[in-house]
């Protein structure tokens, strides 16, 4: 019996390769809105980050999210993302 391949993505904060299910997807929708995609299925350009505020801070400082989403991100959006990540259960994603 073949084992199912587990997709691996890199966190923009710590640059660690982890299984896709352990990371949270930040998505830029076709309309240009930026939000967290807890299910990983929203349409648009996505980037992955650990569900830790520290990783979001590192990605923000190096402007990795802005480069990955190909758009400048205002401070209000970063504040919303930080609140949403802090509200997630530690180490888990909502299904």
C-alpha positions as CSV (number, residue, x, y, z in Angstrom):
1,X,0.0,0.0,0.0
2,X,1.4,3.4,-1.0
3,X,1.7,6.2,1.5
4,X,-0.1,9.4,0.6
5,X,2.2,12.2,-0.1
6,X,2.0,15.0,2.4
7,X,2.4,18.5,0.9
8,X,5.1,20.7,2.5
9,X,5.1,24.5,2.6
10,X,7.6,27.0,4.0
11,X,6.6,29.5,6.6
12,X,7.4,33.1,5.6
13,X,8.4,33.9,9.1
14,X,10.8,31.1,10.3
15,X,11.3,29.6,6.7
16,X,10.8,26.2,8.2
17,X,9.3,23.5,5.9
18,X,6.2,22.0,7.6
19,X,3.2,20.0,6.5
20,X,0.6,22.2,4.8
21,X,-2.1,21.4,7.4
22,X,0.1,22.8,10.3
23,X,0.4,26.2,8.6
24,X,-2.1,29.0,8.1
25,X,-2.7,30.5,4.7
26,X,-2.8,34.3,4.2
27,X,-4.7,35.0,1.0
28,X,-5.1,38.0,-1.3
29,X,-8.5,37.5,-3.0
30,X,-9.1,38.4,-6.6
31,X,-10.8,41.6,-5.3
32,X,-7.5,42.6,-3.5
33,X,-8.7,41.9,0.1
34,X,-6.1,40.2,2.4
35,X,-7.3,37.7,5.1
36,X,-6.5,34.5,6.8
37,X,-7.7,31.3,5.1
38,X,-8.1,28.8,7.9
39,X,-9.5,26.1,5.5
40,X,-6.8,26.6,2.9
41,X,-9.3,26.7,0.0
42,X,-10.2,30.3,-0.7
43,X,-9.5,31.6,-4.2
44,X,-6.6,33.9,-4.7
45,X,-2.8,34.2,-4.2
46,X,-1.7,32.6,-1.0
47,X,1.3,32.5,1.4
48,X,1.8,30.3,4.4
49,X,2.8,31.2,7.9
50,X,3.0,29.3,11.2
51,X,0.1,30.0,13.6
52,X,2.4,32.1,15.8
53,X,2.5,35.8,16.2
54,X,6.3,35.7,16.2
55,X,6.4,34.3,12.7
56,X,4.0,37.0,11.5
57,X,6.2,39.7,13.1
58,X,9.3,38.3,11.3
59,X,7.5,38.1,8.0
60,X,6.3,41.7,8.5
61,X,9.7,43.0,9.4
62,X,11.3,41.5,6.3
63,X,8.3,42.4,4.1
64,X,8.0,38.7,3.0
65,X,4.2,38.8,3.0
66,X,4.1,41.8,0.8
67,X,6.4,40.2,-1.7
68,X,4.6,36.9,-1.7
69,X,1.2,38.5,-2.1
70,X,2.5,41.1,-4.6
71,X,0.8,44.0,-2.7
72,X,1.7,46.5,0.0
73,X,-0.1,45.6,3.2
74,X,-1.3,48.5,5.5
75,X,-0.7,48.3,9.3
76,X,-4.4,47.8,10.0
77,X,-4.4,44.5,8.0
78,X,-1.3,43.3,10.0
79,X,-3.2,44.1,13.2
80,X,-6.2,42.1,12.1
81,X,-4.0,39.2,11.0
82,X,-2.2,39.3,14.4
83,X,-5.6,39.2,16.3
84,X,-6.8,36.3,14.1
85,X,-3.6,34.3,14.6
86,X,-3.7,34.9,18.3
87,X,-7.3,33.6,18.4
88,X,-6.4,30.3,16.7
89,X,-5.9,27.3,19.0
90,X,-2.2,26.9,19.7
91,X,-0.6,24.7,17.0
92,X,-3.9,23.9,15.3
93,X,-5.9,25.2,12.4
94,X,-9.6,25.4,12.2
95,X,-11.0,22.8,9.8
